Amino acid sequence: MNKLIRFLSWPVLCGVLAAVIILQYLNNGNSQHSAPANIGPNSYAQSVQNAAPAVVNIYTKKTVKQKLPPLFNDPFFRHFLERNNIRQKERVQQSLGSGVIMNEQGFILTNHHVINGAEEILILLHDGREALANIVGSDPDTDLAVLKIELDDLAFIQLGDPAQAQVGDVVLAIGNPYGFGQTVTQGIISATGRYGLQLNTYENYIQTDAAINPGNSGGALVDAQGKLLGINSAIYSRTGGSQGIGLAIPIDLALRIAEDLIQYGKAIRGWLGVEVQPLTAMAAQNYNLSPGNGVVVTAVADTGPAAQAMIKPGDIIVAINNKPIGDGNIGMNLIAATRPGEQVSIELVRNRNHFNVTAIIGSRPE
């Protein structure tokens, strides 16, 4: 009898296991068909509701002088024309843009080019209120500016983390294109860390295909939860309108500049006192260095931080605070973000010898 039971138990056990495996496979298949992975929401309305109240429309006015006739370049004719009361005329130029309320104190972050030269700045809030704004500070090198309004019960935006943003993430652009009023467009992050576009001295853009048009400048680029990732700043276009290449300044960089503008009235940047050029591929090979990383020092400012650290022309800088500097952009931004008086460790190559020096960062000259 025991032998018979053992004989029959193996087929039964194998059958049960096979049935379990088959049922598990069918369940997995059904679950995949019924709930596909990575499907986004059908609506971003909640994200917009979170962010839109903090995005404002900006209207500016400034007086500009009209172009003089060519005859005004000649002193004789200029004297004659002025005697006959033919003088250079002035007109009021109006422009528009966007901004983002950063806190309940009424500080607004926008672009420098939106308010540059403005004599009057009017802010229109999402709830319909209006207020005149004062310029707290402006930084042309990053195209950022901070304004201040005096109103109560202000909605302000929640911050995201640009360092965690990935190519392919959904983003929304909120602003005031062409003066239409607040408008929302949707796209994805197309690239991060864009630089070398010669738009500003310091560049580290988030690129997106969310439609950004004239008037969107200074507005918000937010993630799918409505958290601020960047300040919309520029577009690449051959027509003047959106062609799927928009650029936003990451909010971590923008906040650092904004804090300086609020506290000091200007951006405070570190300065090393060197001029550099990227290391060529052939030179990198000759020095057994990683391709695409390293800069050659071409000039050193007298009595500057680099000179005091004994850095010399011809030295190759490959890392700052143990971070590879790439073609120099990373290193430049790292030095600029360092406070004057702080120390940095710089890895150099001189005559094929690697060594480190310590430099005390100075203030970037005006």
Contacts in CASP RR format, 6 or more apart in sequence:
PFRMAT RR
TARGET T0000
AUTHOR 0000-0000-0000
METHOD contacts of the structure
MODEL  1
MNKLIRFLSWPVLCGVLAAVIILQYLNNGNSQHSAPANIGPNSYAQSVQN
AAPAVVNIYTKKTVKQKLPPLFNDPFFRHFLERNNIRQKERVQQSLGSGV
IMNEQGFILTNHHVINGAEEILILLHDGREALANIVGSDPDTDLAVLKIE
LDDLAFIQLGDPAQAQVGDVVLAIGNPYGFGQTVTQGIISATGRYGLQLN
TYENYIQTDAAINPGNSGGALVDAQGKLLGINSAIYSRTGGSQGIGLAIP
IDLALRIAEDLIQYGKAIRGWLGVEVQPLTAMAAQNYNLSPGNGVVVTAV
ADTGPAAQAMIKPGDIIVAINNKPIGDGNIGMNLIAATRPGEQVSIELVR
NRNHFNVTAIIGSRPE
40 170 0 8 1.000
41 224 0 8 1.000
44 170 0 8 1.000
44 172 0 8 1.000
44 184 0 8 1.000
44 186 0 8 1.000
44 224 0 8 1.000
47 172 0 8 1.000
47 222 0 8 1.000
47 223 0 8 1.000
47 224 0 8 1.000
47 225 0 8 1.000
47 226 0 8 1.000
48 172 0 8 1.000
48 174 0 8 1.000
48 184 0 8 1.000
48 226 0 8 1.000
50 158 0 8 1.000
50 222 0 8 1.000
50 225 0 8 1.000
50 226 0 8 1.000
50 227 0 8 1.000
51 157 0 8 1.000
51 158 0 8 1.000
51 172 0 8 1.000
51 174 0 8 1.000
51 220 0 8 1.000
51 222 0 8 1.000
51 226 0 8 1.000
51 227 0 8 1.000
51 228 0 8 1.000
52 126 0 8 1.000
52 174 0 8 1.000
52 182 0 8 1.000
52 184 0 8 1.000
53 126 0 8 1.000
53 127 0 8 1.000
53 155 0 8 1.000
54 100 0 8 1.000
54 101 0 8 1.000
54 126 0 8 1.000
54 155 0 8 1.000
54 156 0 8 1.000
54 157 0 8 1.000
54 220 0 8 1.000
55 98 0 8 1.000
55 99 0 8 1.000
55 100 0 8 1.000
55 101 0 8 1.000
55 126 0 8 1.000
55 157 0 8 1.000
55 174 0 8 1.000
55 175 0 8 1.000
55 182 0 8 1.000
55 219 0 8 1.000
55 220 0 8 1.000
56 98 0 8 1.000
56 99 0 8 1.000
56 100 0 8 1.000
56 101 0 8 1.000
56 108 0 8 1.000
56 123 0 8 1.000
56 124 0 8 1.000
56 125 0 8 1.000
56 126 0 8 1.000
57 96 0 8 1.000
57 97 0 8 1.000
57 98 0 8 1.000
57 99 0 8 1.000
57 123 0 8 1.000
57 124 0 8 1.000
57 175 0 8 1.000
57 176 0 8 1.000
57 179 0 8 1.000
57 181 0 8 1.000
57 182 0 8 1.000
58 96 0 8 1.000
58 97 0 8 1.000
58 98 0 8 1.000
58 99 0 8 1.000
58 110 0 8 1.000
58 114 0 8 1.000
58 115 0 8 1.000
58 121 0 8 1.000
58 122 0 8 1.000
58 123 0 8 1.000
58 124 0 8 1.000
58 133 0 8 1.000
58 147 0 8 1.000
58 176 0 8 1.000
58 218 0 8 1.000
59 94 0 8 1.000
59 95 0 8 1.000
59 96 0 8 1.000
59 97 0 8 1.000
59 121 0 8 1.000
59 122 0 8 1.000
59 123 0 8 1.000
59 124 0 8 1.000
60 94 0 8 1.000
60 95 0 8 1.000
60 96 0 8 1.000
60 97 0 8 1.000
60 114 0 8 1.000
60 115 0 8 1.000
60 117 0 8 1.000
60 118 0 8 1.000
60 120 0 8 1.000
60 121 0 8 1.000
60 122 0 8 1.000
61 92 0 8 1.000
61 93 0 8 1.000
61 94 0 8 1.000
61 118 0 8 1.000
61 119 0 8 1.000
61 120 0 8 1.000
62 92 0 8 1.000
62 93 0 8 1.000
62 95 0 8 1.000
62 117 0 8 1.000
62 118 0 8 1.000
62 119 0 8 1.000
62 120 0 8 1.000
63 90 0 8 1.000
63 91 0 8 1.000
63 92 0 8 1.000
63 93 0 8 1.000
63 119 0 8 1.000
64 90 0 8 1.000
64 91 0 8 1.000
64 92 0 8 1.000
64 93 0 8 1.000
65 88 0 8 1.000
65 89 0 8 1.000
65 90 0 8 1.000
66 88 0 8 1.000
66 89 0 8 1.000
66 90 0 8 1.000
66 91 0 8 1.000
68 88 0 8 1.000
69 81 0 8 1.000
71 77 0 8 1.000
71 78 0 8 1.000
71 81 0 8 1.000
72 78 0 8 1.000
72 81 0 8 1.000
72 88 0 8 1.000
81 87 0 8 1.000
95 114 0 8 1.000
95 118 0 8 1.000
96 176 0 8 1.000
96 179 0 8 1.000
96 215 0 8 1.000
97 110 0 8 1.000
97 111 0 8 1.000
97 114 0 8 1.000
97 175 0 8 1.000
97 176 0 8 1.000
97 215 0 8 1.000
97 216 0 8 1.000
97 217 0 8 1.000
97 218 0 8 1.000
97 219 0 8 1.000
98 110 0 8 1.000
98 114 0 8 1.000
98 174 0 8 1.000
98 175 0 8 1.000
98 176 0 8 1.000
98 215 0 8 1.000
98 216 0 8 1.000
98 217 0 8 1.000
98 218 0 8 1.000
98 219 0 8 1.000
98 220 0 8 1.000
98 232 0 8 1.000
99 108 0 8 1.000
99 109 0 8 1.000
99 110 0 8 1.000
99 114 0 8 1.000
99 147 0 8 1.000
99 175 0 8 1.000
99 218 0 8 1.000
99 219 0 8 1.000
99 220 0 8 1.000
99 231 0 8 1.000
100 108 0 8 1.000
100 109 0 8 1.000
100 110 0 8 1.000
100 157 0 8 1.000
100 218 0 8 1.000
100 219 0 8 1.000
100 220 0 8 1.000
100 228 0 8 1.000
100 231 0 8 1.000
101 107 0 8 1.000
101 108 0 8 1.000
101 154 0 8 1.000
101 155 0 8 1.000
101 156 0 8 1.000
101 157 0 8 1.000
102 108 0 8 1.000
102 109 0 8 1.000
102 156 0 8 1.000
102 157 0 8 1.000
102 255 0 8 1.000
102 258 0 8 1.000
103 156 0 8 1.000
104 154 0 8 1.000
104 156 0 8 1.000
105 148 0 8 1.000
106 148 0 8 1.000
106 149 0 8 1.000
106 150 0 8 1.000
106 151 0 8 1.000
106 154 0 8 1.000
106 156 0 8 1.000
107 136 0 8 1.000
107 146 0 8 1.000
107 147 0 8 1.000
107 148 0 8 1.000
107 258 0 8 1.000
107 262 0 8 1.000
108 123 0 8 1.000
108 133 0 8 1.000
108 146 0 8 1.000
108 147 0 8 1.000
108 148 0 8 1.000
108 149 0 8 1.000
109 144 0 8 1.000
109 145 0 8 1.000
109 146 0 8 1.000
109 218 0 8 1.000
109 231 0 8 1.000
109 254 0 8 1.000
109 258 0 8 1.000
110 144 0 8 1.000
110 145 0 8 1.000
110 146 0 8 1.000
110 147 0 8 1.000
110 217 0 8 1.000
110 218 0 8 1.000
110 219 0 8 1.000
110 231 0 8 1.000
111 143 0 8 1.000
111 144 0 8 1.000
111 145 0 8 1.000
111 217 0 8 1.000
111 218 0 8 1.000
111 231 0 8 1.000
111 233 0 8 1.000
112 138 0 8 1.000
112 139 0 8 1.000
112 140 0 8 1.000
112 142 0 8 1.000
112 143 0 8 1.000
112 144 0 8 1.000
112 145 0 8 1.000
113 143 0 8 1.000
113 217 0 8 1.000
114 145 0 8 1.000
114 217 0 8 1.000
114 218 0 8 1.000
115 121 0 8 1.000
115 135 0 8 1.000
115 138 0 8 1.000
115 145 0 8 1.000
115 147 0 8 1.000
116 138 0 8 1.000
116 140 0 8 1.000
116 145 0 8 1.000
118 135 0 8 1.000
120 132 0 8 1.000
121 132 0 8 1.000
121 133 0 8 1.000
121 134 0 8 1.000
121 135 0 8 1.000
121 147 0 8 1.000
122 130 0 8 1.000
122 131 0 8 1.000
122 132 0 8 1.000
122 133 0 8 1.000
123 130 0 8 1.000
123 131 0 8 1.000
123 132 0 8 1.000
123 133 0 8 1.000
123 147 0 8 1.000
123 149 0 8 1.000
124 130 0 8 1.000
125 131 0 8 1.000
125 151 0 8 1.000
125 154 0 8 1.000
126 155 0 8 1.000
126 182 0 8 1.000
127 155 0 8 1.000
129 151 0 8 1.000
131 149 0 8 1.000
131 150 0 8 1.000
131 151 0 8 1.000
132 149 0 8 1.000
133 147 0 8 1.000
133 148 0 8 1.000
133 149 0 8 1.000
134 147 0 8 1.000
134 148 0 8 1.000
134 149 0 8 1.000
135 145 0 8 1.000
135 146 0 8 1.000
135 147 0 8 1.000
136 145 0 8 1.000
136 146 0 8 1.000
136 147 0 8 1.000
136 148 0 8 1.000
136 261 0 8 1.000
136 262 0 8 1.000
136 265 0 8 1.000
137 145 0 8 1.000
137 146 0 8 1.000
137 261 0 8 1.000
137 262 0 8 1.000
137 265 0 8 1.000
137 266 0 8 1.000
138 144 0 8 1.000
138 145 0 8 1.000
138 146 0 8 1.000
138 261 0 8 1.000
139 145 0 8 1.000
139 257 0 8 1.000
139 260 0 8 1.000
139 261 0 8 1.000
139 266 0 8 1.000
139 267 0 8 1.000
140 200 0 8 1.000
140 201 0 8 1.000
141 200 0 8 1.000
141 201 0 8 1.000
141 202 0 8 1.000
141 267 0 8 1.000
141 269 0 8 1.000
142 200 0 8 1.000
142 201 0 8 1.000
142 202 0 8 1.000
142 249 0 8 1.000
142 253 0 8 1.000
142 254 0 8 1.000
142 257 0 8 1.000
142 267 0 8 1.000
143 199 0 8 1.000
143 200 0 8 1.000
143 233 0 8 1.000
143 234 0 8 1.000
143 249 0 8 1.000
144 231 0 8 1.000
144 249 0 8 1.000
144 254 0 8 1.000
144 257 0 8 1.000
144 258 0 8 1.000
144 261 0 8 1.000
145 261 0 8 1.000
146 258 0 8 1.000
146 261 0 8 1.000
146 262 0 8 1.000
157 220 0 8 1.000
157 222 0 8 1.000
157 227 0 8 1.000
157 228 0 8 1.000
158 226 0 8 1.000
158 227 0 8 1.000
158 228 0 8 1.000
159 227 0 8 1.000
159 228 0 8 1.000
159 251 0 8 1.000
159 255 0 8 1.000
160 223 0 8 1.000
160 227 0 8 1.000
160 228 0 8 1.000
160 229 0 8 1.000
160 251 0 8 1.000
161 229 0 8 1.000
161 252 0 8 1.000
162 192 0 8 1.000
162 206 0 8 1.000
162 229 0 8 1.000
162 230 0 8 1.000
162 250 0 8 1.000
162 251 0 8 1.000
162 252 0 8 1.000
163 252 0 8 1.000
165 189 0 8 1.000
165 192 0 8 1.000
165 206 0 8 1.000
165 223 0 8 1.000
165 229 0 8 1.000
166 189 0 8 1.000
166 192 0 8 1.000
167 188 0 8 1.000
167 189 0 8 1.000
167 190 0 8 1.000
167 191 0 8 1.000
167 192 0 8 1.000
168 188 0 8 1.000
168 189 0 8 1.000
168 190 0 8 1.000
169 188 0 8 1.000
169 189 0 8 1.000
169 223 0 8 1.000
169 224 0 8 1.000
170 186 0 8 1.000
170 187 0 8 1.000
170 188 0 8 1.000
170 223 0 8 1.000
170 224 0 8 1.000
171 186 0 8 1.000
171 187 0 8 1.000
171 188 0 8 1.000
171 189 0 8 1.000
171 208 0 8 1.000
171 210 0 8 1.000
171 221 0 8 1.000
171 222 0 8 1.000
171 223 0 8 1.000
171 224 0 8 1.000
171 229 0 8 1.000
172 184 0 8 1.000
172 185 0 8 1.000
172 186 0 8 1.000
172 187 0 8 1.000
172 210 0 8 1.000
172 221 0 8 1.000
172 222 0 8 1.000
172 223 0 8 1.000
172 224 0 8 1.000
172 226 0 8 1.000
173 184 0 8 1.000
173 185 0 8 1.000
173 186 0 8 1.000
173 187 0 8 1.000
173 208 0 8 1.000
173 210 0 8 1.000
173 211 0 8 1.000
173 212 0 8 1.000
173 216 0 8 1.000
173 219 0 8 1.000
173 220 0 8 1.000
173 221 0 8 1.000
173 232 0 8 1.000
173 248 0 8 1.000
174 182 0 8 1.000
174 183 0 8 1.000
174 184 0 8 1.000
174 219 0 8 1.000
174 220 0 8 1.000
174 222 0 8 1.000
175 181 0 8 1.000
175 182 0 8 1.000
175 183 0 8 1.000
175 184 0 8 1.000
175 215 0 8 1.000
175 216 0 8 1.000
175 218 0 8 1.000
175 219 0 8 1.000
175 220 0 8 1.000
175 232 0 8 1.000
176 182 0 8 1.000
176 183 0 8 1.000
176 215 0 8 1.000
176 216 0 8 1.000
176 219 0 8 1.000
177 183 0 8 1.000
177 211 0 8 1.000
177 212 0 8 1.000
177 213 0 8 1.000
177 214 0 8 1.000
177 215 0 8 1.000
177 216 0 8 1.000
178 213 0 8 1.000
178 214 0 8 1.000
178 215 0 8 1.000
179 215 0 8 1.000
185 210 0 8 1.000
185 211 0 8 1.000
185 212 0 8 1.000
186 210 0 8 1.000
187 208 0 8 1.000
187 209 0 8 1.000
187 210 0 8 1.000
188 208 0 8 1.000
188 209 0 8 1.000
188 210 0 8 1.000
189 206 0 8 1.000
189 207 0 8 1.000
189 208 0 8 1.000
190 207 0 8 1.000
190 208 0 8 1.000
190 209 0 8 1.000
190 244 0 8 1.000
190 245 0 8 1.000
191 206 0 8 1.000
191 207 0 8 1.000
192 206 0 8 1.000
192 207 0 8 1.000
193 204 0 8 1.000
193 205 0 8 1.000
193 206 0 8 1.000
194 203 0 8 1.000
194 204 0 8 1.000
194 205 0 8 1.000
194 206 0 8 1.000
194 207 0 8 1.000
194 247 0 8 1.000
195 203 0 8 1.000
195 204 0 8 1.000
195 205 0 8 1.000
195 329 0 8 1.000
196 203 0 8 1.000
196 329 0 8 1.000
197 203 0 8 1.000
197 205 0 8 1.000
197 247 0 8 1.000
199 233 0 8 1.000
199 234 0 8 1.000
199 247 0 8 1.000
202 253 0 8 1.000
202 332 0 8 1.000
202 333 0 8 1.000
202 336 0 8 1.000
203 329 0 8 1.000
204 249 0 8 1.000
204 250 0 8 1.000
204 253 0 8 1.000
204 329 0 8 1.000
204 333 0 8 1.000
205 233 0 8 1.000
205 234 0 8 1.000
205 247 0 8 1.000
205 248 0 8 1.000
205 249 0 8 1.000
205 250 0 8 1.000
206 221 0 8 1.000
206 229 0 8 1.000
206 230 0 8 1.000
206 247 0 8 1.000
206 248 0 8 1.000
206 249 0 8 1.000
206 250 0 8 1.000
207 245 0 8 1.000
207 246 0 8 1.000
207 247 0 8 1.000
208 221 0 8 1.000
208 244 0 8 1.000
208 246 0 8 1.000
208 247 0 8 1.000
208 248 0 8 1.000
209 244 0 8 1.000
209 245 0 8 1.000
209 246 0 8 1.000
210 221 0 8 1.000
210 246 0 8 1.000
211 242 0 8 1.000
211 244 0 8 1.000
212 232 0 8 1.000
212 235 0 8 1.000
212 242 0 8 1.000
212 246 0 8 1.000
213 235 0 8 1.000
213 240 0 8 1.000
213 241 0 8 1.000
213 242 0 8 1.000
214 240 0 8 1.000
214 241 0 8 1.000
216 232 0 8 1.000
217 232 0 8 1.000
217 233 0 8 1.000
217 234 0 8 1.000
218 231 0 8 1.000
218 232 0 8 1.000
218 233 0 8 1.000
219 231 0 8 1.000
219 232 0 8 1.000
220 228 0 8 1.000
220 230 0 8 1.000
220 231 0 8 1.000
220 232 0 8 1.000
221 228 0 8 1.000
221 229 0 8 1.000
221 230 0 8 1.000
221 231 0 8 1.000
221 232 0 8 1.000
221 248 0 8 1.000
222 228 0 8 1.000
222 229 0 8 1.000
223 229 0 8 1.000
228 251 0 8 1.000
229 248 0 8 1.000
229 250 0 8 1.000
229 251 0 8 1.000
230 248 0 8 1.000
230 249 0 8 1.000
230 250 0 8 1.000
230 251 0 8 1.000
230 254 0 8 1.000
231 248 0 8 1.000
231 249 0 8 1.000
231 251 0 8 1.000
231 254 0 8 1.000
232 246 0 8 1.000
232 247 0 8 1.000
232 248 0 8 1.000
233 247 0 8 1.000
233 248 0 8 1.000
233 249 0 8 1.000
234 246 0 8 1.000
234 247 0 8 1.000
235 241 0 8 1.000
235 242 0 8 1.000
235 243 0 8 1.000
235 244 0 8 1.000
235 245 0 8 1.000
235 246 0 8 1.000
235 247 0 8 1.000
236 243 0 8 1.000
236 244 0 8 1.000
236 245 0 8 1.000
236 246 0 8 1.000
236 247 0 8 1.000
237 243 0 8 1.000
237 245 0 8 1.000
256 337 0 8 1.000
257 267 0 8 1.000
260 266 0 8 1.000
260 267 0 8 1.000
260 268 0 8 1.000
261 267 0 8 1.000
268 339 0 8 1.000
268 340 0 8 1.000
268 363 0 8 1.000
269 336 0 8 1.000
269 337 0 8 1.000
269 363 0 8 1.000
269 364 0 8 1.000
270 335 0 8 1.000
270 336 0 8 1.000
270 337 0 8 1.000
270 338 0 8 1.000
270 339 0 8 1.000
270 340 0 8 1.000
270 361 0 8 1.000
270 362 0 8 1.000
270 363 0 8 1.000
270 364 0 8 1.000
271 304 0 8 1.000
271 305 0 8 1.000
271 335 0 8 1.000
271 340 0 8 1.000
271 361 0 8 1.000
271 362 0 8 1.000
271 363 0 8 1.000
271 364 0 8 1.000
271 365 0 8 1.000
272 304 0 8 1.000
272 305 0 8 1.000
272 306 0 8 1.000
272 335 0 8 1.000
272 359 0 8 1.000
272 361 0 8 1.000
272 362 0 8 1.000
273 300 0 8 1.000
273 301 0 8 1.000
273 304 0 8 1.000
273 305 0 8 1.000
273 306 0 8 1.000
273 307 0 8 1.000
274 297 0 8 1.000
274 299 0 8 1.000
274 300 0 8 1.000
274 301 0 8 1.000
274 306 0 8 1.000
274 311 0 8 1.000
274 317 0 8 1.000
275 297 0 8 1.000
275 298 0 8 1.000
275 299 0 8 1.000
275 300 0 8 1.000
276 295 0 8 1.000
276 296 0 8 1.000
276 297 0 8 1.000
276 298 0 8 1.000
276 317 0 8 1.000
276 328 0 8 1.000
277 295 0 8 1.000
277 296 0 8 1.000
277 298 0 8 1.000
278 292 0 8 1.000
278 294 0 8 1.000
278 295 0 8 1.000
278 296 0 8 1.000
278 327 0 8 1.000
278 328 0 8 1.000
279 289 0 8 1.000
279 292 0 8 1.000
279 293 0 8 1.000
279 294 0 8 1.000
279 295 0 8 1.000
279 296 0 8 1.000
279 316 0 8 1.000
279 327 0 8 1.000
281 291 0 8 1.000
281 292 0 8 1.000
283 289 0 8 1.000
283 296 0 8 1.000
283 316 0 8 1.000
284 290 0 8 1.000
284 291 0 8 1.000
284 292 0 8 1.000
284 293 0 8 1.000
284 294 0 8 1.000
285 291 0 8 1.000
287 316 0 8 1.000
287 349 0 8 1.000
287 352 0 8 1.000
288 352 0 8 1.000
289 316 0 8 1.000
289 318 0 8 1.000
289 349 0 8 1.000
290 318 0 8 1.000
290 324 0 8 1.000
292 326 0 8 1.000
292 327 0 8 1.000
293 318 0 8 1.000
293 324 0 8 1.000
293 325 0 8 1.000
293 326 0 8 1.000
293 327 0 8 1.000
294 316 0 8 1.000
294 317 0 8 1.000
294 318 0 8 1.000
294 324 0 8 1.000
294 325 0 8 1.000
294 326 0 8 1.000
294 327 0 8 1.000
294 328 0 8 1.000
295 316 0 8 1.000
295 317 0 8 1.000
295 325 0 8 1.000
295 326 0 8 1.000
295 327 0 8 1.000
295 328 0 8 1.000
296 314 0 8 1.000
296 315 0 8 1.000
296 316 0 8 1.000
297 306 0 8 1.000
297 311 0 8 1.000
297 312 0 8 1.000
297 313 0 8 1.000
297 314 0 8 1.000
297 315 0 8 1.000
297 316 0 8 1.000
297 317 0 8 1.000
298 313 0 8 1.000
298 314 0 8 1.000
299 313 0 8 1.000
300 306 0 8 1.000
300 307 0 8 1.000
300 311 0 8 1.000
300 312 0 8 1.000
300 313 0 8 1.000
301 307 0 8 1.000
304 362 0 8 1.000
305 359 0 8 1.000
305 360 0 8 1.000
305 361 0 8 1.000
305 362 0 8 1.000
306 359 0 8 1.000
308 359 0 8 1.000
308 360 0 8 1.000
309 346 0 8 1.000
309 357 0 8 1.000
309 358 0 8 1.000
309 359 0 8 1.000
309 360 0 8 1.000
310 357 0 8 1.000
311 317 0 8 1.000
311 346 0 8 1.000
311 348 0 8 1.000
311 357 0 8 1.000
311 359 0 8 1.000
312 350 0 8 1.000
314 350 0 8 1.000
315 348 0 8 1.000
315 349 0 8 1.000
315 350 0 8 1.000
316 348 0 8 1.000
316 349 0 8 1.000
316 350 0 8 1.000
317 325 0 8 1.000
317 346 0 8 1.000
317 347 0 8 1.000
317 348 0 8 1.000
318 324 0 8 1.000
318 325 0 8 1.000
318 347 0 8 1.000
318 348 0 8 1.000
318 349 0 8 1.000
318 354 0 8 1.000
319 325 0 8 1.000
319 346 0 8 1.000
319 347 0 8 1.000
320 331 0 8 1.000
320 334 0 8 1.000
320 335 0 8 1.000
320 344 0 8 1.000
320 345 0 8 1.000
320 346 0 8 1.000
320 347 0 8 1.000
321 334 0 8 1.000
321 344 0 8 1.000
321 345 0 8 1.000
322 345 0 8 1.000
322 347 0 8 1.000
323 330 0 8 1.000
323 331 0 8 1.000
323 334 0 8 1.000
324 330 0 8 1.000
325 331 0 8 1.000
325 334 0 8 1.000
334 344 0 8 1.000
335 344 0 8 1.000
335 361 0 8 1.000
336 364 0 8 1.000
338 344 0 8 1.000
338 361 0 8 1.000
339 361 0 8 1.000
340 361 0 8 1.000
340 362 0 8 1.000
340 363 0 8 1.000
341 360 0 8 1.000
341 361 0 8 1.000
341 362 0 8 1.000
342 360 0 8 1.000
342 361 0 8 1.000
343 358 0 8 1.000
343 359 0 8 1.000
343 360 0 8 1.000
343 361 0 8 1.000
344 358 0 8 1.000
344 359 0 8 1.000
344 361 0 8 1.000
345 356 0 8 1.000
345 357 0 8 1.000
345 358 0 8 1.000
346 356 0 8 1.000
346 357 0 8 1.000
346 358 0 8 1.000
346 359 0 8 1.000
347 354 0 8 1.000
347 355 0 8 1.000
347 356 0 8 1.000
348 354 0 8 1.000
348 355 0 8 1.000
348 356 0 8 1.000
348 357 0 8 1.000
END
